[in-house]
Amino acid sequence: KESTGDFILLLNPDTVVEEDTLVKVIRFMEEHPDAGGVGVKMIDGKGRFLPESKRGFPTPWVAFYKIFGLSRLFPHSRRFGKYHLTFLDENETAPVDVLSGAFMMLRREALLKTGLLDEAFFMYGEDIDLAYRIKARGWRIVYNPALTALHTKGAASRQASQRAILAFYDAMKIFHDKHYRAESVFLTNWAIDVGVGLLRNYALLRDRLRPAERKHVASA
């Protein structure tokens, strides 16, 4: 709200960019006036590609494929691989649905027409919601792997894992309720609610058991 520039960068505190990244990404946006948001190829501390650099919208069917492992079994399928767009080359510039909020360069003009981040989301999901609204206004969201950023993923989440788990699955429900519930049939909404609830409880249980598992391994 206090910014005045033509472009606004969302950047996580645990994300490191190259010296000329900002200059290059602004130049890219100036050359592509239809781009409302641009993201980069993110890598972790070991140089591995982070798949959340480019994603599709988590529609009910895309969420179903993700929850039941079909996206992992058929990563090159345009139907089943939509969650992380695994059918797209990670080294190829392409229009996508969602960028990671860890690095997202946004056009002020698009934000003024779309609105800012929805504060109903906490820690997760707000980047997906913002990208959804930007695209709904006719702007493109572009993944540009010519630029890279180092993201030490999960640094904040590890400090409060139970809270992070709840925030992650709450974000799923908030996004579905906001954009898909009204247009989905009862059975679809029920399946999404049940699936999210089961995954959340499983993740919480697994997190609680981790110290005991580590202790058992150490003693063995």
C-alpha positions in Angstrom: 0.0 0.0 0.0 3.0 2.3 0.6 4.8 1.5 -2.6 4.9 3.8 -5.6 6.7 1.9 -8.4 5.3 0.4 -11.6 6.3 -3.0 -10.4 6.0 -4.7 -7.0 8.1 -7.7 -5.9 6.8 -10.3 -3.4 10.0 -11.9 -2.0 10.4 -14.3 0.9 13.1 -13.5 3.5 14.6 -16.9 2.9 15.0 -16.3 -0.9 18.2 -15.1 -2.5 18.3 -13.6 -6.0 21.2 -13.0 -8.4 22.7 -9.5 -8.8 20.9 -8.7 -12.1 17.7 -10.6 -11.5 15.6 -7.6 -10.7 16.9 -5.6 -13.7 16.2 -8.6 -16.0 12.7 -9.4 -14.7 11.6 -5.7 -15.0 13.0 -5.6 -18.5 11.0 -8.7 -19.3 7.8 -7.2 -18.0 8.4 -4.0 -19.9 8.8 -6.1 -23.1 5.6 -8.1 -22.3 2.9 -5.6 -21.3 0.3 -8.3 -21.0 2.1 -10.0 -18.2 0.5 -9.2 -14.8 3.0 -11.4 -12.9 6.3 -13.0 -13.6 8.1 -15.7 -11.6 11.6 -17.4 -11.9 13.1 -20.8 -11.7 13.6 -21.5 -8.0 16.1 -24.0 -6.7 16.8 -25.3 -3.2 20.1 -25.2 -1.3 21.4 -28.3 -3.2 20.6 -26.8 -6.6 17.5 -28.9 -7.2 14.5 -27.4 -9.0 11.5 -26.6 -6.9 8.3 -27.7 -8.7 6.2 -24.9 -7.0 8.0 -22.5 -9.4 5.2 -23.2 -11.8 1.7 -24.6 -11.0 -1.8 -25.0 -12.2 -4.9 -23.9 -10.3 -6.0 -26.5 -7.8 -9.4 -27.1 -9.3 -11.4 -30.0 -7.7 -10.2 -32.5 -10.4 -6.5 -31.3 -10.2 -6.8 -31.6 -6.4 -8.2 -35.1 -6.7 -5.3 -36.1 -9.0 -2.8 -34.7 -6.5 -4.4 -36.2 -3.4 -4.7 -39.7 -4.8 -1.2 -39.7 -6.4 -2.2 -39.7 -10.1 -0.1 -36.6 -10.6 3.0 -38.4 -9.3 2.3 -41.6 -11.4 1.7 -39.7 -14.6 3.8 -36.5 -14.4 4.0 -36.0 -18.2 0.2 -36.2 -18.7 -1.5 -32.9 -19.5 -4.5 -34.1 -17.5 -2.9 -35.6 -14.4 0.2 -33.4 -14.3 -1.6 -30.1 -13.9 -0.8 -29.4 -10.3 2.9 -28.7 -10.8 2.6 -28.5 -14.7 5.1 -31.4 -14.8 4.4 -31.8 -18.5 6.1 -28.4 -19.1 9.9 -28.2 -19.4 11.3 -26.5 -16.3 13.8 -24.7 -18.6 11.2 -23.2 -20.9 9.4 -19.9 -20.6 5.7 -20.4 -20.6 2.4 -18.9 -19.5 1.2 -20.7 -16.3 -1.6 -20.4 -13.7 0.3 -19.9 -10.5 3.8 -18.7 -9.4 5.3 -19.1 -5.9 4.9 -16.2 -3.6 8.5 -16.7 -2.6 9.3 -14.6 -5.8 6.6 -12.9 -7.7 7.1 -9.7 -9.7 3.7 -8.0 -10.1 2.6 -5.1 -12.3 1.0 -2.3 -10.3 -1.6 -1.7 -12.9 -2.8 -5.4 -12.6 -2.8 -5.2 -8.8 -4.9 -2.0 -8.8 -7.5 -3.7 -10.9 -7.3 -7.0 -9.0 -6.8 -6.1 -5.4 -4.1 -7.0 -3.0 -3.4 -10.3 -1.2 -6.4 -11.8 0.6 -5.6 -11.7 4.3 -8.0 -14.6 5.0 -5.0 -16.8 4.0 -2.2 -17.3 6.4 1.3 -18.5 5.2 -0.1 -20.5 2.3 -2.5 -20.1 -0.6 -2.5 -16.3 -0.9 -0.2 -16.5 -4.0 -2.6 -18.9 -5.7 -5.6 -16.8 -5.0 -3.8 -13.6 -6.2 -2.7 -15.3 -9.4 -6.3 -16.6 -10.0 -7.7 -13.1 -9.7 -5.0 -11.6 -11.9 -5.7 -14.1 -14.7 -9.4 -13.5 -14.3 -8.8 -9.9 -15.2 -7.2 -10.9 -18.4 -3.5 -10.6 -17.5 -1.0 -13.4 -18.2 1.1 -15.1 -15.5 4.5 -16.1 -16.9 7.2 -18.5 -15.7 10.6 -17.4 -16.8 13.4 -19.9 -16.0 16.1 -17.7 -17.6 16.2 -16.2 -14.1 16.8 -18.2 -10.9 16.4 -17.7 -7.2 17.6 -19.7 -4.3 14.8 -20.6 -1.8 15.7 -22.2 1.5 12.3 -23.8 1.5 10.4 -24.3 4.8 12.6 -22.2 7.1 9.5 -20.5 8.6 7.4 -23.7 8.7 9.9 -25.7 10.6 9.7 -23.3 13.5 6.0 -24.2 14.1 5.2 -27.3 12.1 1.8 -28.0 13.6 0.6 -24.4 12.9 2.1 -24.6 9.4 0.2 -27.9 8.7 -3.1 -26.3 9.8 -2.4 -23.2 7.7 -1.6 -25.3 4.7 -4.8 -27.3 4.7 -7.0 -24.4 5.8 -5.7 -22.6 2.7 -6.9 -25.4 0.5 -10.4 -25.1 1.9 -10.4 -21.3 1.8 -9.4 -21.3 -1.9 -12.0 -24.0 -2.8 -14.8 -22.2 -0.9 -13.9 -18.9 -2.5 -13.6 -20.0 -6.2 -15.1 -23.4 -6.7 -17.7 -24.4 -4.1 -20.6 -22.5 -5.6 -20.1 -24.0 -9.1 -19.3 -27.6 -7.9 -21.9 -30.3 -7.1 -22.5 -31.5 -3.6 -20.6 -34.7 -4.0 -17.5 -32.9 -5.3 -17.6 -30.5 -2.4 -18.1 -33.3 0.1 -15.1 -35.3 -1.4 -12.9 -32.2 -1.3 -13.8 -31.5 2.4 -13.3 -35.2 3.4 -10.0 -35.5 1.5 -8.6 -32.3 2.9 -9.6 -33.3 6.4 -8.1 -36.7 6.2 -4.8 -35.3 4.7 -4.6 -32.7 7.5 -5.1 -35.2 10.2 -2.6 -37.6 8.7 0.0 -34.8 8.4 -0.6 -33.8 12.0 -0.3 -37.3 13.3 2.9 -37.9 11.2 4.4 -34.7 12.6 3.7 -35.7 16.2 5.3 -39.1 15.7 8.5 -37.8 14.1 10.4 -37.2 17.4 9.6 -40.8 18.5 10.7 -42.2 15.1 14.0 -40.3 15.3 14.6 -41.5 18.8 13.8 -45.1 17.8 16.3 -44.9 14.8 19.0 -43.4 17.0 18.6 -46.1 19.7 18.7 -48.8 17.1 
